């Protein structure tokens, strides 16, 4: 069981045809923060050998369901814990660790180990598949490093912290007022002052791109998107879950393609 189809896909790539994967959240149009679990998922969770959750407050419903699942033997993998990522001094943790490729490499090893424990006869297969997956991740990391060589210090705007790790690895600087991204992520209204400051990033041509979370769009983010369009600032859409027909590597490759195109790199 995986909390989202992002982790479900990674588990599928490592487990291959030796595992049956069920993801709680798979609709790319659904806001994961507002997900409500159902009894069918509760039943599946009670039988799972391995459970993958994001952690960091992102998918607390998994922990709630686990308490009621009566499945003490399930191996629970918490991606945030595995990543080793923590909140910066005086700041908040960016829990969206699936946009951090080194963290996903660590998770791949842990998934391989958990599947090997559940199915020792196929442990070597899981290890090999994890190795192949990590090689693909390394290609993505190399692209990030290459982008950072030419784009380091370039300012961009975001609507939410979702792609933060990827942007940082590409050497980009988030110029968005912190209050704006936090309010959007929490589903709160942005104050007129903060909204004006954010819109000024585009009218003043202070950013090279807007990285826009399509899954939490609303009136205020739409104003930001329109301001970018009105001022000729490229918009790079991102999502929190896998788009239909994509696997994790293809999805992240597409995100990097769109970002580098927007930056003219």
C-alpha positions as CSV (number, residue, x, y, z in Angstrom):
1,X,0.0,0.0,0.0
2,X,1.2,3.5,-0.8
3,X,-0.3,6.8,0.2
4,X,0.0,8.2,-3.4
5,X,0.6,6.8,-6.8
6,X,4.1,8.4,-6.7
7,X,5.2,5.9,-4.1
8,X,3.1,3.2,-5.7
9,X,4.9,3.6,-9.0
10,X,8.3,3.5,-7.3
11,X,7.3,0.3,-5.5
12,X,6.1,-1.2,-8.7
13,X,9.3,-0.4,-10.5
14,X,11.3,-2.1,-7.7
15,X,8.9,-5.0,-7.1
16,X,8.0,-5.7,-10.7
17,X,5.5,-8.5,-11.2
18,X,6.3,-9.9,-7.8
19,X,4.2,-7.3,-6.0
20,X,0.6,-6.1,-6.0
21,X,0.6,-2.3,-5.4
22,X,-2.4,-0.3,-4.3
23,X,-2.2,3.5,-4.0
24,X,-4.7,5.5,-1.9
25,X,-4.4,8.7,-4.0
26,X,-4.1,8.3,-7.8
27,X,-6.3,11.0,-9.3
28,X,-4.1,13.8,-10.5
29,X,-7.0,16.3,-10.2
30,X,-7.4,15.6,-6.5
31,X,-5.8,17.7,-3.7
32,X,-4.0,15.1,-1.5
33,X,-4.4,17.3,1.5
34,X,-8.2,16.9,1.4
35,X,-8.2,13.1,0.9
36,X,-10.7,11.0,2.9
37,X,-10.0,7.3,3.2
38,X,-12.7,4.7,2.7
39,X,-13.4,1.3,4.2
40,X,-12.1,-0.5,1.1
41,X,-8.7,1.0,1.6
42,X,-8.8,0.2,5.3
43,X,-9.4,-3.4,4.4
44,X,-6.5,-3.5,1.9
45,X,-4.2,-1.8,4.5
46,X,-5.0,-4.5,7.1
47,X,-3.5,-7.1,4.7
48,X,-0.5,-5.2,3.4
49,X,3.0,-6.5,3.9
50,X,4.6,-3.1,3.2
51,X,3.2,0.4,3.6
52,X,4.8,3.5,2.1
53,X,3.8,6.9,3.5
54,X,5.2,10.3,2.9
55,X,5.2,11.5,6.5
56,X,5.9,15.0,7.6
57,X,2.2,15.7,8.1
58,X,1.4,15.2,4.5
59,X,-0.6,12.0,4.7
60,X,-1.5,11.6,8.4
61,X,-4.5,9.6,7.3
62,X,-2.2,6.6,6.8
63,X,-1.1,6.6,10.4
64,X,-4.7,7.0,11.5
65,X,-5.8,4.0,9.4
66,X,-2.8,1.9,10.5
67,X,-3.9,2.3,14.1
68,X,-7.3,0.7,13.2
69,X,-5.9,-1.8,10.7
70,X,-4.8,-4.4,13.3
71,X,-1.8,-5.2,11.1
72,X,1.3,-5.0,13.4
73,X,3.5,-7.0,11.1
74,X,3.3,-4.5,8.2
75,X,6.6,-2.8,7.4
76,X,5.9,1.0,7.4
77,X,8.3,3.1,5.3
78,X,8.2,6.9,6.1
79,X,9.7,8.8,3.2
80,X,10.5,11.9,5.2
81,X,12.2,10.0,7.9
82,X,14.2,8.0,5.4
83,X,15.2,11.1,3.6
84,X,16.8,12.6,6.7
85,X,15.4,16.0,5.7
86,X,14.6,18.3,8.6
87,X,13.2,21.8,9.0
88,X,15.7,24.6,8.6
89,X,16.5,26.8,11.6
90,X,13.5,29.0,12.2
91,X,11.6,27.5,9.3
92,X,9.2,24.7,8.4
93,X,10.0,21.3,6.8
94,X,9.3,21.0,3.1
95,X,7.7,17.6,3.3
96,X,7.4,17.1,-0.5
97,X,10.5,14.9,-0.6
98,X,9.5,13.0,-3.8
99,X,10.9,16.0,-5.6
100,X,14.3,15.3,-4.0
101,X,16.1,12.6,-6.0
102,X,18.7,11.7,-3.4
103,X,15.8,11.0,-1.0
104,X,14.1,8.8,-3.5
105,X,17.3,6.8,-3.9
106,X,17.3,6.2,-0.2
107,X,13.7,5.2,-0.3
108,X,14.4,2.8,-3.2
109,X,16.9,0.9,-1.0
110,X,14.4,0.7,1.8
111,X,11.6,-0.5,-0.4
112,X,14.0,-3.2,-1.8
113,X,14.9,-4.3,1.7
114,X,11.3,-4.4,2.9
115,X,10.2,-6.4,-0.1
116,X,13.1,-8.7,0.3
117,X,12.1,-9.3,3.9
118,X,8.5,-10.1,2.9
119,X,9.6,-12.3,0.0
120,X,13.2,-13.5,0.5
121,X,13.1,-15.7,-2.6
122,X,13.0,-12.6,-4.8
123,X,15.3,-10.4,-2.8
124,X,18.0,-10.3,-5.5
125,X,15.4,-9.2,-8.1
126,X,14.3,-6.4,-5.9
127,X,17.9,-5.3,-5.3
128,X,18.6,-5.3,-9.0
129,X,15.5,-3.3,-9.8
130,X,16.3,-0.8,-7.1
131,X,19.8,-0.4,-8.6
132,X,18.3,0.2,-12.1
133,X,15.9,2.8,-10.7
134,X,18.7,4.6,-8.9
135,X,20.7,4.8,-12.1
136,X,17.8,6.6,-13.7
137,X,17.6,8.9,-10.7
138,X,21.3,9.7,-11.1
139,X,20.7,10.8,-14.7
140,X,18.1,13.2,-13.4
141,X,20.5,14.5,-10.7
142,X,23.1,15.1,-13.4
143,X,20.6,17.2,-15.3
144,X,19.9,19.2,-12.2
145,X,23.6,19.8,-11.7
146,X,24.1,20.8,-15.4
147,X,21.2,23.3,-15.1
148,X,22.7,24.7,-11.9
149,X,26.0,25.5,-13.7
150,X,24.2,28.0,-16.0
151,X,21.1,29.0,-14.0
152,X,22.5,29.3,-10.5
153,X,21.0,32.3,-8.7
154,X,18.2,32.7,-11.1
155,X,15.0,33.9,-9.4
156,X,11.7,32.0,-9.9
157,X,8.3,32.2,-8.3
158,X,6.1,29.4,-6.9
159,X,2.6,29.0,-5.7
160,X,3.5,26.3,-3.2
161,X,6.7,24.6,-1.8
162,X,5.9,21.4,-3.7
163,X,8.8,21.5,-6.2
164,X,11.2,23.2,-3.8
165,X,13.9,20.5,-3.7
166,X,14.1,20.2,-7.4
167,X,14.4,24.0,-7.8
168,X,17.1,24.2,-5.2
169,X,19.1,21.4,-6.9
170,X,18.9,23.4,-10.2
171,X,20.4,26.3,-8.4
172,X,17.3,28.4,-8.5
173,X,16.2,31.0,-5.9
174,X,12.6,31.2,-4.8
175,X,11.6,34.8,-4.7
176,X,8.0,34.3,-3.6
177,X,7.0,35.8,-0.3
178,X,6.9,33.0,2.2
179,X,3.5,34.0,3.5
180,X,2.0,33.5,0.0
181,X,3.1,29.9,-0.5
182,X,2.3,29.0,3.1
183,X,-1.2,30.4,2.8
184,X,-1.9,28.6,-0.4
185,X,-0.6,25.3,1.0
186,X,-2.8,25.6,4.1
187,X,-5.8,26.6,2.1
188,X,-5.9,30.1,3.7
189,X,-6.5,33.4,2.1
190,X,-3.5,35.5,1.1
191,X,-3.5,39.0,2.5
192,X,-3.9,41.9,-0.1
193,X,-0.4,43.1,0.8
194,X,1.3,39.8,0.3
195,X,-0.7,39.2,-2.9
196,X,0.4,42.6,-4.2
197,X,4.0,41.8,-3.4
198,X,3.7,38.5,-5.3
199,X,2.1,40.0,-8.3
200,X,4.9,42.7,-8.4
201,X,7.4,39.9,-9.1
202,X,5.9,39.6,-12.6
203,X,5.1,43.2,-13.4
204,X,8.6,44.1,-12.3
205,X,10.1,41.2,-14.3
206,X,11.9,40.0,-11.2
207,X,11.5,36.3,-11.9
208,X,12.3,34.1,-14.9
209,X,9.5,31.6,-14.4
210,X,6.4,30.7,-12.3
211,X,6.3,27.1,-11.1
212,X,2.6,26.5,-10.6
213,X,0.9,23.6,-8.6
214,X,-2.0,22.6,-10.8
215,X,-3.7,20.6,-8.0
216,X,-4.3,23.4,-5.6
217,X,-5.5,26.1,-8.0
218,X,-7.8,28.9,-6.7
219,X,-8.7,32.5,-7.3
220,X,-5.4,33.9,-5.9
221,X,-3.1,31.4,-7.6
222,X,-5.0,32.1,-10.8
223,X,-4.3,35.8,-10.4
224,X,-0.6,35.0,-10.1
225,X,-0.7,32.7,-13.2
226,X,-2.5,35.5,-15.1
227,X,0.1,38.1,-14.0
228,X,2.9,35.8,-15.3
229,X,1.1,35.4,-18.6
230,X,0.4,39.1,-19.0
231,X,4.1,39.9,-18.4
232,X,5.5,37.2,-20.7
233,X,6.8,35.1,-17.8
234,X,6.8,31.3,-18.6
235,X,4.6,29.1,-16.4
236,X,5.8,25.6,-15.5
237,X,2.9,23.5,-14.2
238,X,3.7,20.8,-11.6
239,X,1.5,18.3,-9.8
240,X,1.7,16.4,-6.5
241,X,0.7,13.0,-7.9
242,X,1.6,11.2,-11.1
243,X,-0.2,12.4,-14.3
244,X,-2.1,9.7,-16.2
245,X,0.1,7.5,-18.3
246,X,3.4,8.6,-16.7
247,X,5.8,6.8,-14.5
248,X,8.0,8.6,-11.9
249,X,11.1,8.9,-14.0
250,X,9.1,10.1,-17.1
251,X,7.2,12.5,-15.0
252,X,10.3,14.1,-13.4
253,X,12.1,14.2,-16.8
254,X,9.1,16.1,-18.1
255,X,9.3,18.5,-15.2
256,X,13.0,19.2,-15.8
257,X,12.3,19.6,-19.6
258,X,9.6,22.2,-18.9
259,X,11.7,24.0,-16.4
260,X,14.9,24.2,-18.5
261,X,12.8,25.3,-21.5
262,X,11.2,28.1,-19.4
263,X,14.7,29.3,-18.3
264,X,16.0,29.1,-21.8
265,X,18.6,26.6,-20.8
